[in-house]
Amino acid sequence: MSTPTETPFDPGLQPERTLLAWRRTCLALAVGCAVMVRFAGDAIGVWAALLGVVGMAASGIAYVRAAGRYRRAHDRLARDGRLPGDGSTLALIALALVVMGASAATFVVGVGVERMLR
């Protein structure tokens, strides 16, 4: 016989699907930050690398925290049927998106100014 924390909480596996969705989101943001560094490096220089590293780090931290949140949610659902939550993983994803958006805006403005000066 297995303990409650080893068996899925429900047959729909919503916490498991949520974990997979967070993992996909974090990986997509990390790849987006890496691509931004590759293409924005010429236009904004060292700032592209700095912003890219910050965005990738935030995505990596959110990836790890998503697994921890899944474990807490699964244990709490199996124990008393309620979900825990603090929103910090969502805040890290928002930070990664803000970094990526600021980098993209800087890139677009930098390329536009460069073309105007030619």
Phi, psi and omega per residue, in radians:
M1 nan 2.403 -3.103
S2 -1.674 2.757 3.115
T3 -1.399 2.825 -3.122
P4 -1.043 -0.500 -3.098
T5 -1.392 -0.193 3.133
E6 -1.633 -0.413 -3.131
T7 -1.638 2.624 3.093
P8 -1.087 2.554 -3.131
F9 -1.123 -0.791 -3.075
D10 -2.445 2.804 -3.126
P11 -1.191 -0.356 -3.139
G12 -1.386 -0.293 3.109
L13 0.977 0.726 -3.136
Q14 -1.048 -0.754 3.113
P15 -1.085 -0.617 3.128
E16 -1.186 -0.728 3.105
R17 -1.153 -0.654 3.095
T18 -1.118 -0.730 3.097
L19 -1.050 -0.790 3.132
L20 -1.105 -0.667 3.117
A21 -1.144 -0.732 3.095
W22 -1.109 -0.699 3.133
R23 -1.105 -0.760 3.104
R24 -1.078 -0.740 3.139
T25 -1.086 -0.801 -3.141
C26 -1.111 -0.746 3.120
L27 -1.134 -0.709 3.118
A28 -1.113 -0.700 3.114
L29 -1.166 -0.695 3.114
A30 -1.110 -0.752 3.115
V31 -1.147 -0.709 3.108
G32 -1.074 -0.703 3.096
C33 -1.159 -0.694 3.119
A34 -1.140 -0.715 3.110
V35 -1.153 -0.678 3.100
M36 -1.057 -0.734 3.110
V37 -1.072 -0.732 -3.091
R38 -1.103 -0.786 -3.039
F39 -1.610 -0.444 -3.115
A40 -1.631 -0.113 -3.107
G41 -1.023 -0.693 -3.141
D42 -1.210 -0.622 -3.065
A43 -1.414 -0.706 -3.051
I44 -2.064 0.044 2.979
G45 1.173 -2.303 -3.044
V46 -1.118 -0.523 3.131
W47 -1.058 -0.589 3.115
A48 -1.089 -0.773 3.130
A49 -1.151 -0.750 -3.138
L50 -1.094 -0.849 3.121
L51 -1.131 -0.649 3.104
G52 -1.125 -0.724 3.116
V53 -1.153 -0.728 3.106
V54 -1.086 -0.779 3.126
G55 -1.124 -0.741 3.113
M56 -1.179 -0.651 3.104
A57 -1.142 -0.755 3.107
A58 -1.096 -0.687 3.093
S59 -1.136 -0.720 3.120
G60 -1.137 -0.726 3.105
I61 -1.128 -0.737 3.118
A62 -1.111 -0.634 3.104
Y63 -1.060 -0.806 -3.136
V64 -1.184 -0.727 -3.134
R65 -1.171 -0.524 3.099
A66 -1.099 -0.679 3.102
A67 -1.155 -0.711 3.090
G68 -1.133 -0.696 3.109
R69 -1.146 -0.689 3.085
Y70 -1.035 -0.801 -3.118
R71 -1.078 -0.758 3.116
R72 -1.125 -0.748 -3.140
A73 -1.119 -0.773 -3.134
H74 -1.089 -0.818 3.141
D75 -1.101 -0.748 -3.117
R76 -1.222 -0.685 3.088
L77 -1.109 -0.713 3.137
A78 -1.189 -0.547 -3.080
R79 -1.430 -0.945 -3.049
D80 -2.351 0.148 3.025
G81 1.329 0.267 3.125
R82 -2.077 2.653 3.139
L83 -1.683 2.395 2.985
P84 -1.493 2.926 3.060
G85 3.114 2.438 3.084
D86 -2.307 -0.245 3.076
G87 1.426 0.086 -3.080
S88 -1.232 -0.578 3.101
T89 -1.141 -0.720 3.093
L90 -1.092 -0.642 3.108
A91 -1.142 -0.674 3.096
L92 -1.153 -0.699 3.085
I93 -1.110 -0.735 3.105
A94 -1.075 -0.697 3.103
L95 -1.084 -0.778 3.119
A96 -1.082 -0.694 3.119
L97 -1.171 -0.694 3.106
V98 -1.115 -0.751 3.111
V99 -1.075 -0.797 -3.141
M100 -1.125 -0.727 3.130
G101 -1.136 -0.733 3.110
A102 -1.125 -0.696 3.110
S103 -1.137 -0.747 3.131
A104 -1.124 -0.740 3.125
A105 -1.118 -0.729 3.104
T106 -1.098 -0.702 3.116
F107 -1.088 -0.834 -3.106
V108 -1.104 -0.767 3.126
V109 -1.148 -0.737 3.141
G110 -1.075 -0.757 3.127
V111 -1.178 -0.689 3.123
G112 -1.111 -0.759 3.115
V113 -1.140 -0.729 -3.138
E114 -1.072 -0.709 3.132
R115 -1.228 -0.579 3.122
M116 -1.207 -0.534 -3.105
L117 -1.389 -0.240 -3.135
R118 -1.336 nan nan
